[in-house]
């Protein structure tokens, strides 16, 4: 066990030789049995006569030591009927669906095959198509037919007389038929229960007889599953595409194994002890009364779920040990430990190669979570308020992923929701706002020219590289935290600086939007393991999607040719310069929309296109180099006039939004105010019309408009009216 532990990659690493390794060194005795009712019964029996111990390892082995059925059972489905031809559901014994001429011929054609079986009794469903089939056979061999309501077709309830397709359509999966039923109908579990009752009664009434059972496909299917002792999943596999054809004959094989009240195989208590088993010496077997410790089952999971070595041998051996396992730290003494002990004993190697171990989530005050204390927020309220993704990101980026305990903080979940979930959503909405411009356009260029496009693609592929490496190393925190950093850059810098580009009717707008689409496509893929629902929402809104779901996509590969570390460093410097300049603006009490003449910076190594970004973001006419950092805060008449125009444009755009206008929708604008402001408006009229997508800009008295407001600018007031253009 110690040697196998050396092969495991533990996260955090100290568990290998610490908590887990120390547990292996002490290797405390493990009591495998428990004296209780609930649990898996230990499959060990002792003969009362010869005292021999028997370990029974399969259903077949169990059945061989049990008593066989008293009778032989031959199953036959009725001949082709009128409802079969029309694909109509019918379980009503009063429905007049007769055998077709073909169906009658099918029954008569079975005379020779049935004659070989030496039938002693015929028991049939009392539904017409089964009755006609059974009576035809009875006439051939001179046998009276007995009828039993328990052999009827599955009750289809409200679907009586309707097409089979409609009935089948209500079931989400074949196995769901065991739990779900049509209104007024019954489940397959109900059918199997009455089939089991029928069989048990026959065993009591007959002895040494060969009985022909004439019934319907689903009833015979359930009778067969009961007799074989199959699970629901195994039963479903039998009916693919169908279980038994019209007039097909099968001999029933009964295995006397434990079954519950519904006829399903069940090896738990009390059923396992209700079947009498016998030793080869003729003595009776008695099972050891204990059950397994539940950790035996948990530790056996890797091979038990594959029924190894009895089947799936190749599948198991090619996939064992598991690549990785994840659970909280107490499992180093529980599941991790039992998996390791059993795997080391049986296979001489670990059950898993990588282990991600989490800590414990405590209350905000550091207390153990308690229902009685109610010291934690209701998870369903949290899901409704912030979404599951925000909580997933919060936990996966926290130290709980390295086996540390954390104090759960709703405030921190709210922060993730705002900085990650909402920002991702807002970026998507920006893309959707202008997506129409991409109609009929090709995808983004592989070698973009604009500095912003090159920068965001570099950031994207740097992030893909970092996240991929972290996931490959099973470092969940390092794989998660870069996602928030990236979407912050995407929203607060790329989208922010690309808004005006996207609004323009130009090739550059198409390039910006196509780049954003390309980025969102890969972003959806890298966030999918951490925030799967948000990833799916983003992916489904993109033109580039090729699969039904983002979770069916391949993992993105980092393109090293698109990674430009120098550009990333320069852009970081640009943002630092902008931040400092905006701080100086705030200190001077000057709004960002008010243009200024000049910003002086000490860095003279930035490229010209990056200086343009600084100019636009800080709203200055020029950026110059000098020995110190200095912002010219002198506002000339021309600058003040431009500031008013920008304020006017912002207000008109807000009014467009309030009216529910799309970017492509045009509006009409009317102004009322002082002549001084009108002079500025006339000078900048074309810019105002273009920025607001207005068809005209009129001056004059106030009129009724869909949206109206007054703007105050430097002790002057102007009335603005906006309405949709007809």
PyMOL commands that set and color helices and strands:
alter all, ss='L'
color gray80, all
select helices_A, chain A and resi 2-5+13-15+19-26+59-65+82-86+101-108+111-115+128-141+149-151+157-159+164-168+174-178+188-205+217-228+232-238+271-273+294-304+313-319+329-332+335-347+379-386+388-396+399-402+410-438+451-472+476-503+507-527+532-540+550-552+560-562+565-588+608-618+637-658+675-683+685-692
alter helices_A, ss='H'
color red, helices_A
select strands_A, chain A and resi 9-11+33-34+44-47+53-55+72-77+121-124+145-147+210-215+249-252+285-287+291-292+322-328+352-358+361-362+406-407+596-601+620-625+630-631+667-673+694-699+707-713+716-724
alter strands_A, ss='S'
color yellow, strands_A
deselect
rebuild
show_as cartoon
